[in-house]
Amino acid sequence: MLTGLSLGVPIALAAFSSSAGAQGIAPILDSLNFALTLEYLEDEFYRTGLTRLGTSFSTGESNAIQQISMHETSHVKFLRTIIADFFSSTPVAKPNFDFTAKGAFPDVFTNKATFFAVAQALEDTGVRAYKGQAGNVASNKAVLTAALQIHSVEARHASQVRRLRGQKGWITNADRGNLPAATQPVYNGEDNTTHAGINAAPLGANFGGTPAVTEAFDEPLTKDQVLAIVTPFLA
């Protein structure tokens, strides 16, 4: 259930500062604008889905998608505020989108099964994208805290969408499940079992084996990897 989640990020705006220490603010702004672009994508995706497919959703599906949509809108507003008000910078402009991904999902807004498949791929990408950017904002504790809180909300979105599709709420190995082959880059690398230089695979010997170990971690995606996934959705 998503109803208990805050629409925004539960951190006081007063905690933000443009001070970023020796690292400088350029990498932080780059990460914030990158995150904003992804949030624009998800925000418009759910808004359009509710408009085009709303009558085909069950009550439970509709409630979940409306809640997720509200979260995504809140994330957009939050990121724009931080970029503009606390870093005195201009937020990246919202791009135009092609949610068919250049024809890969032609019925995304006429077939709810396709809509939910794309939603899962976008949410799973978002979770890994935020984790991948954490190191770039680590010099600013307030930004890092906010980014990880949004990461947590996105993870709950991903789990909810996966369950709406009759799937487990988490990823096993690099398995995309029953998603189309075009989504495989979202899941590549999720079969990693080595963390901080330690191979965790043996730890799963009595608890579901290696698959269980891969389920315990969300692997980060680099900016380039994320861009390769989402670029087809840019018009």
N, C-alpha and C positions, 0 to 999 in steps of 0.2 A: 504494500500500500504506500501511496505517496502523499496522502493528505496531511501527514504530520510534518512534512518538510517545509522549511522556510522558503518563501518565494525568492528571497534575495540571498545575500551572503551575511550571516550573523556576525558582523564585525563593524565596530563603530567607524564611520568615515573619518572621524577626528584622529583615528590611529594612523592614518596614511600620511606619509611624508615623501617628498620627491628626493630626499637624500638616499643615495644608493651606495655610499662608500666608494671604495676604490674601483669597483666594477663599473661605475657610471650608469646612467639611466638609459642609454641607447639599447642595450640588450633587453632591458626590462620592458621598454616601450615596444620593441619589436615583438616580444612574446605576448604582451597585452593586445596589440593590434592583430596578431595572428589568432589569438583566442577569440577576439571580437569577430573576426571574419567567420570562424567556425560557428560562433553563436548566431550570427546573422543567418547563416545557412540553416541551422536547426530551427531557429525561430520562424523563418518563412516557410520551411517545410511543414511544420505542424499547423501553422495558421492556414496554409493552403489545403492541407489534408482535412482539417475540420470543416472548411468551407465546401470542398468538393466531395468528400466522402462521409461527412457527418451523419447522414441519414442511414448509412449502411452499418455503422458501428453499433454494437450492443451497448447497453447502459454502462456496463463495466469498462468496456473499451473506451467509450466516449469520456467517461469521468477521468480515466487515466491519461488519455491524450490531452484533454483540456488542462489537467494539472501540469503535465510536462510542458505544454505550450506556455503556460503562465510562468513557469520557471525559466524557460529559455528567454522570454521577453524580459524578465527581471535581470537575467545575466547580461543581456545586451545593454540595458540601461545602466547597470552597475559598472560595467567595463568602460562605457563611454564617459561616465562621470569621473572615474579614476583617471583616465587618460587626459581628459580636458581640465578638470578642476585641480587635480593634485600633481600632475606633471606638466600642466600648461602646454599641452600638445593637442594637435588636431586628430581626433579618432579617424581611423581608416574609413573610407566611404564604403557603404554597402554595395557589393557587386550585384550583377544580375545573375540569376541562377537558371540552370536547365536540370530539373529534377529527374528527367529521363536518363541523365548521364550519357548524353550523346546517343540516345536510342537504346541503351542497355536495359532500361526499365520503362518501356513505352506506355505501360498502363498504370504507372505509379499512383495516379490520382483518379483512376477509374476502377481499380481492383484493390480491395483492401488488403488482400494477401501480399501483393507486391508492395503496397505502402508500408506494411509492418516489416517486411523483409528489408526494405531500404532504411526504415527507422532503426532497426537493429544494427545494421552496418554503420550508420552514422553515429549512433550512441556508443557502440564499441570502439569506434575510431576516436570519439571525443575523450573517452576515459584514458586511452593510451596517449593521446596528444597532450592532455594536461600533465600527465606524469612525465612526459618527455621534456616539457618546458620548465619543470620545477627547479632544476639546477640553474636555469638562466635568471630566475627571479629570487634566488635564495639570499641575495645580499640585502633585500628589503623584506623584513619579517612580516610586515602587514600585507604586502602583495603576495608573499609566499603562503601565508595563512589563508588569504582569500582564494588563491588559486587551488589550494588543496581542498578547501571546502566546496568549491564548485566541482572539482574532480569527484568528490564524494557524492554530490547530487547527481552528476552525470552517471556514475556507477549505478546508482539506484534506478535511474531512468533505463539504463541498459538492461538491468535485471528484470524490471517490470515489463519492458517490451518483449524480452526473450520469453517470459512466462506467458504473455498474451499470445505468443506464437506456439505455445505448447512445448517450449524448450526449457532446459535447466536455466537457472538464473546466472550462470557463470560459463566461462569458456574452458574447454578441456583440450589440452595439447594445442595444436594449431588448427583444430577442426572448426570449419565454418558451419557445421551442421547441415541443415537443408537449404542453405542460402545458395544463390547462383554462383557459378565459378568466378564471375567478375568481382565478387567481394573477397576473394581469397587474400589479397594484400592486407586486408584489415586484420587478418589472423596470423599471418606469417610471423614467426618468432615467439608466439605464445607458448611454444613447447619448451622454452628455455627452463633449465632447472638449476643454473648456476647463478648465485647471488652473492655479491661482495666477495667474489673469489671462492665461494664454497659451493660445492655440488650438493644440492639438497635432495637429490633423487633417492639416496639410501634412506632418508628419513621417512619416506612413504612406504617402506617395506611392509609395515603392519597396518597401514592406514590407506589402502587403495592404490598403492604403488605409484609409479611415476606420474600417471595421469592426475592423481590427487595432488601431487606436488605442483604440477603446472596450474591447477585450478586455484592454488593459494595466492598467486601473484598476477597482477596486471603488468604486462611488459610495456615499457615506454616505446613510443614511436618518435623518430626524429621529425623535424619540420619538413625535410625533403620527402620523407616517407608519407607523411600526412598529405602534403600537397599532391603527391602522385595519386593518392586515393581520391581526394576531393576535386581535383582540377576538372575531371569530366562533368562535375555538377556546376561548373562556372560557365555561364553563357558566353 
